[in-house]
Amino acid sequence: MDKFKNYDVVFSGLKNGKHEFQFEIKESFFELFDTERDFTNPQIEAHILLEKHTTFLELWIKITGTVTLVCDITSEPFVHAIENEIRTLVKFGPHYDDSQEEVITIPESSHAFNVAQLVYENVVLAIPMKKISPMVSAEDLELLEKFSVQLPASNEEESPETTTEPVDPRWDVLKKLKDKN
């Protein structure tokens, strides 16, 4: 039996137009996925709006609820409200293909579309990169910023002008050649 079957949105038999579905997302939902996550105690509602057309489906997946995060500064858990929405176009084709970002192709013989992966991604995208408890004050953040070590950005390369080492004169000759072209 497919472990994600409870998250199928059955569209066969539905008339063209808008249809709503709702799923309750708890801890057991995330246990279906074999991945680590940055949150616990999810209390989330997934609202699915399906608009059925003759040759394709449009899906809007909106998630709202709360998760428990661990503060990056204090290491204390706190409840964080999340909300996010994604839109996906589902079209029919010879086989399943999700290589495009906003368009998923499902087999023409399909009668349902499973939304589990899209709901999972929607929740993960709603989790902030920096997890800072609302109990941390602005003054605490300023103090932390003042005494933290500032590392250079990893994508910035040192330019020869800022290097304290002497520059090999051969590079000057090459640079002149480059500047002429």
C-alpha positions in Angstrom: 0.0 0.0 0.0 1.2 3.5 -0.9 2.2 5.4 2.3 1.1 8.7 0.7 -2.4 7.4 -0.4 -4.2 9.5 2.2 -3.0 12.7 0.4 -4.5 11.8 -3.0 -6.8 14.5 -4.6 -9.2 12.5 -6.7 -10.3 14.6 -9.7 -12.0 12.0 -11.9 -15.7 12.3 -11.7 -15.4 16.0 -10.8 -17.0 18.6 -13.1 -14.9 21.3 -14.6 -14.5 24.2 -12.1 -13.2 24.8 -8.6 -13.1 22.2 -5.9 -11.6 22.5 -2.3 -9.8 19.8 -0.3 -8.3 20.1 3.2 -5.7 18.0 5.0 -4.6 18.1 8.6 -0.8 17.9 8.7 0.7 16.5 11.9 3.9 14.8 13.0 2.8 11.5 11.3 2.8 13.2 7.9 6.5 14.2 8.2 7.4 10.7 9.4 6.4 9.4 5.9 9.5 11.3 4.6 13.0 10.0 5.3 14.5 13.3 5.9 15.7 15.4 8.9 13.8 18.6 9.6 14.4 21.7 11.7 11.0 21.7 13.5 8.8 19.6 15.7 5.1 19.5 16.7 3.6 20.7 13.4 -0.1 21.8 13.7 -0.8 22.7 10.1 -3.8 22.8 7.8 -3.3 22.4 4.1 -6.0 23.9 2.0 -6.0 22.7 -1.6 -8.0 24.6 -4.3 -8.2 22.5 -7.5 -9.5 24.1 -10.6 -10.3 21.4 -13.1 -10.2 22.2 -16.8 -10.8 19.8 -19.7 -7.0 19.3 -20.5 -5.2 20.3 -17.3 -5.6 21.0 -13.6 -4.6 24.1 -11.5 -3.6 23.6 -7.9 -3.2 26.2 -5.2 -1.8 24.8 -2.0 -1.9 27.1 1.0 -0.6 26.0 4.4 -1.2 27.7 7.7 -0.4 26.7 11.2 2.4 26.4 13.7 5.6 24.5 14.3 8.1 24.4 17.2 11.5 25.7 16.3 14.7 25.9 18.3 16.1 29.5 18.6 19.6 29.9 17.0 20.6 32.3 19.8 19.2 30.9 23.0 18.7 27.2 22.0 15.3 27.4 23.6 12.2 26.0 21.7 9.5 28.4 20.6 6.2 28.2 18.6 6.4 29.8 15.2 3.4 30.6 13.0 3.9 29.6 9.3 1.9 30.4 6.2 2.8 29.8 2.6 1.2 29.2 -0.8 2.3 27.7 -4.0 0.6 27.3 -7.4 1.1 24.3 -9.7 -0.2 23.4 -13.1 -0.8 19.7 -13.7 -1.1 18.5 -17.3 -1.6 15.1 -18.8 1.0 13.3 -20.9 2.5 9.8 -21.6 4.3 9.5 -18.3 5.0 11.3 -15.0 7.5 14.2 -15.2 8.2 16.9 -12.5 11.3 18.3 -14.1 9.7 21.7 -14.7 9.4 24.0 -11.6 5.7 24.9 -11.8 4.3 22.3 -14.2 3.9 18.6 -13.4 2.9 16.1 -16.0 1.0 13.0 -14.9 -0.1 10.0 -17.0 -3.3 10.4 -19.0 -4.8 7.4 -17.3 -4.5 9.0 -13.8 -7.7 9.6 -11.8 -6.0 11.3 -8.8 -3.0 13.5 -8.0 -1.0 13.1 -4.8 -0.2 16.4 -3.1 2.0 15.0 -0.3 5.3 16.1 -1.8 4.0 19.6 -2.7 2.6 20.1 0.8 5.9 18.9 2.3 7.9 21.4 0.1 5.5 24.2 0.9 6.0 23.7 4.7 9.8 23.4 4.4 9.8 26.7 2.4 7.8 28.4 5.1 10.5 27.7 7.8 12.8 30.7 8.2 16.5 30.3 7.7 17.3 32.2 10.9 15.3 30.9 13.8 15.1 33.7 16.4 12.7 33.4 19.3 10.3 36.4 19.8 11.7 36.5 23.4 15.1 37.7 22.0 15.0 41.5 22.2 16.4 44.0 19.6 19.0 45.0 22.1 20.2 41.4 22.5 20.5 41.2 18.7 22.5 44.4 18.5 24.8 43.2 21.3 25.3 39.9 19.5 26.0 41.7 16.2 28.5 44.0 17.9 30.6 41.1 19.3 30.2 38.6 16.5 33.1 37.9 14.1 32.4 39.1 10.6 33.5 36.6 8.0 34.0 37.6 4.4 31.4 36.4 2.0 32.5 33.1 0.5 31.7 34.2 -3.1 33.8 37.3 -2.9 37.3 36.9 -4.4 40.2 39.0 -3.2 41.2 41.5 -5.8 44.9 42.1 -6.5 44.5 45.7 -5.3 43.5 44.6 -1.8 46.2 41.9 -1.5 49.1 42.8 0.7 51.5 40.4 -1.0 53.6 41.8 -3.9 52.1 41.1 -7.4 54.1 39.0 -9.8 55.2 41.4 -12.6 54.2 38.7 -15.2 50.6 39.3 -14.3 51.0 43.0 -15.2 52.1 42.1 -18.7 49.1 39.8 -19.1 46.7 42.4 -17.8 48.0 44.9 -20.3 47.3 42.4 -23.1 43.8 41.7 -21.8 43.0 45.5 -21.5 44.0 46.0 -25.2 41.3 43.5 -26.3 
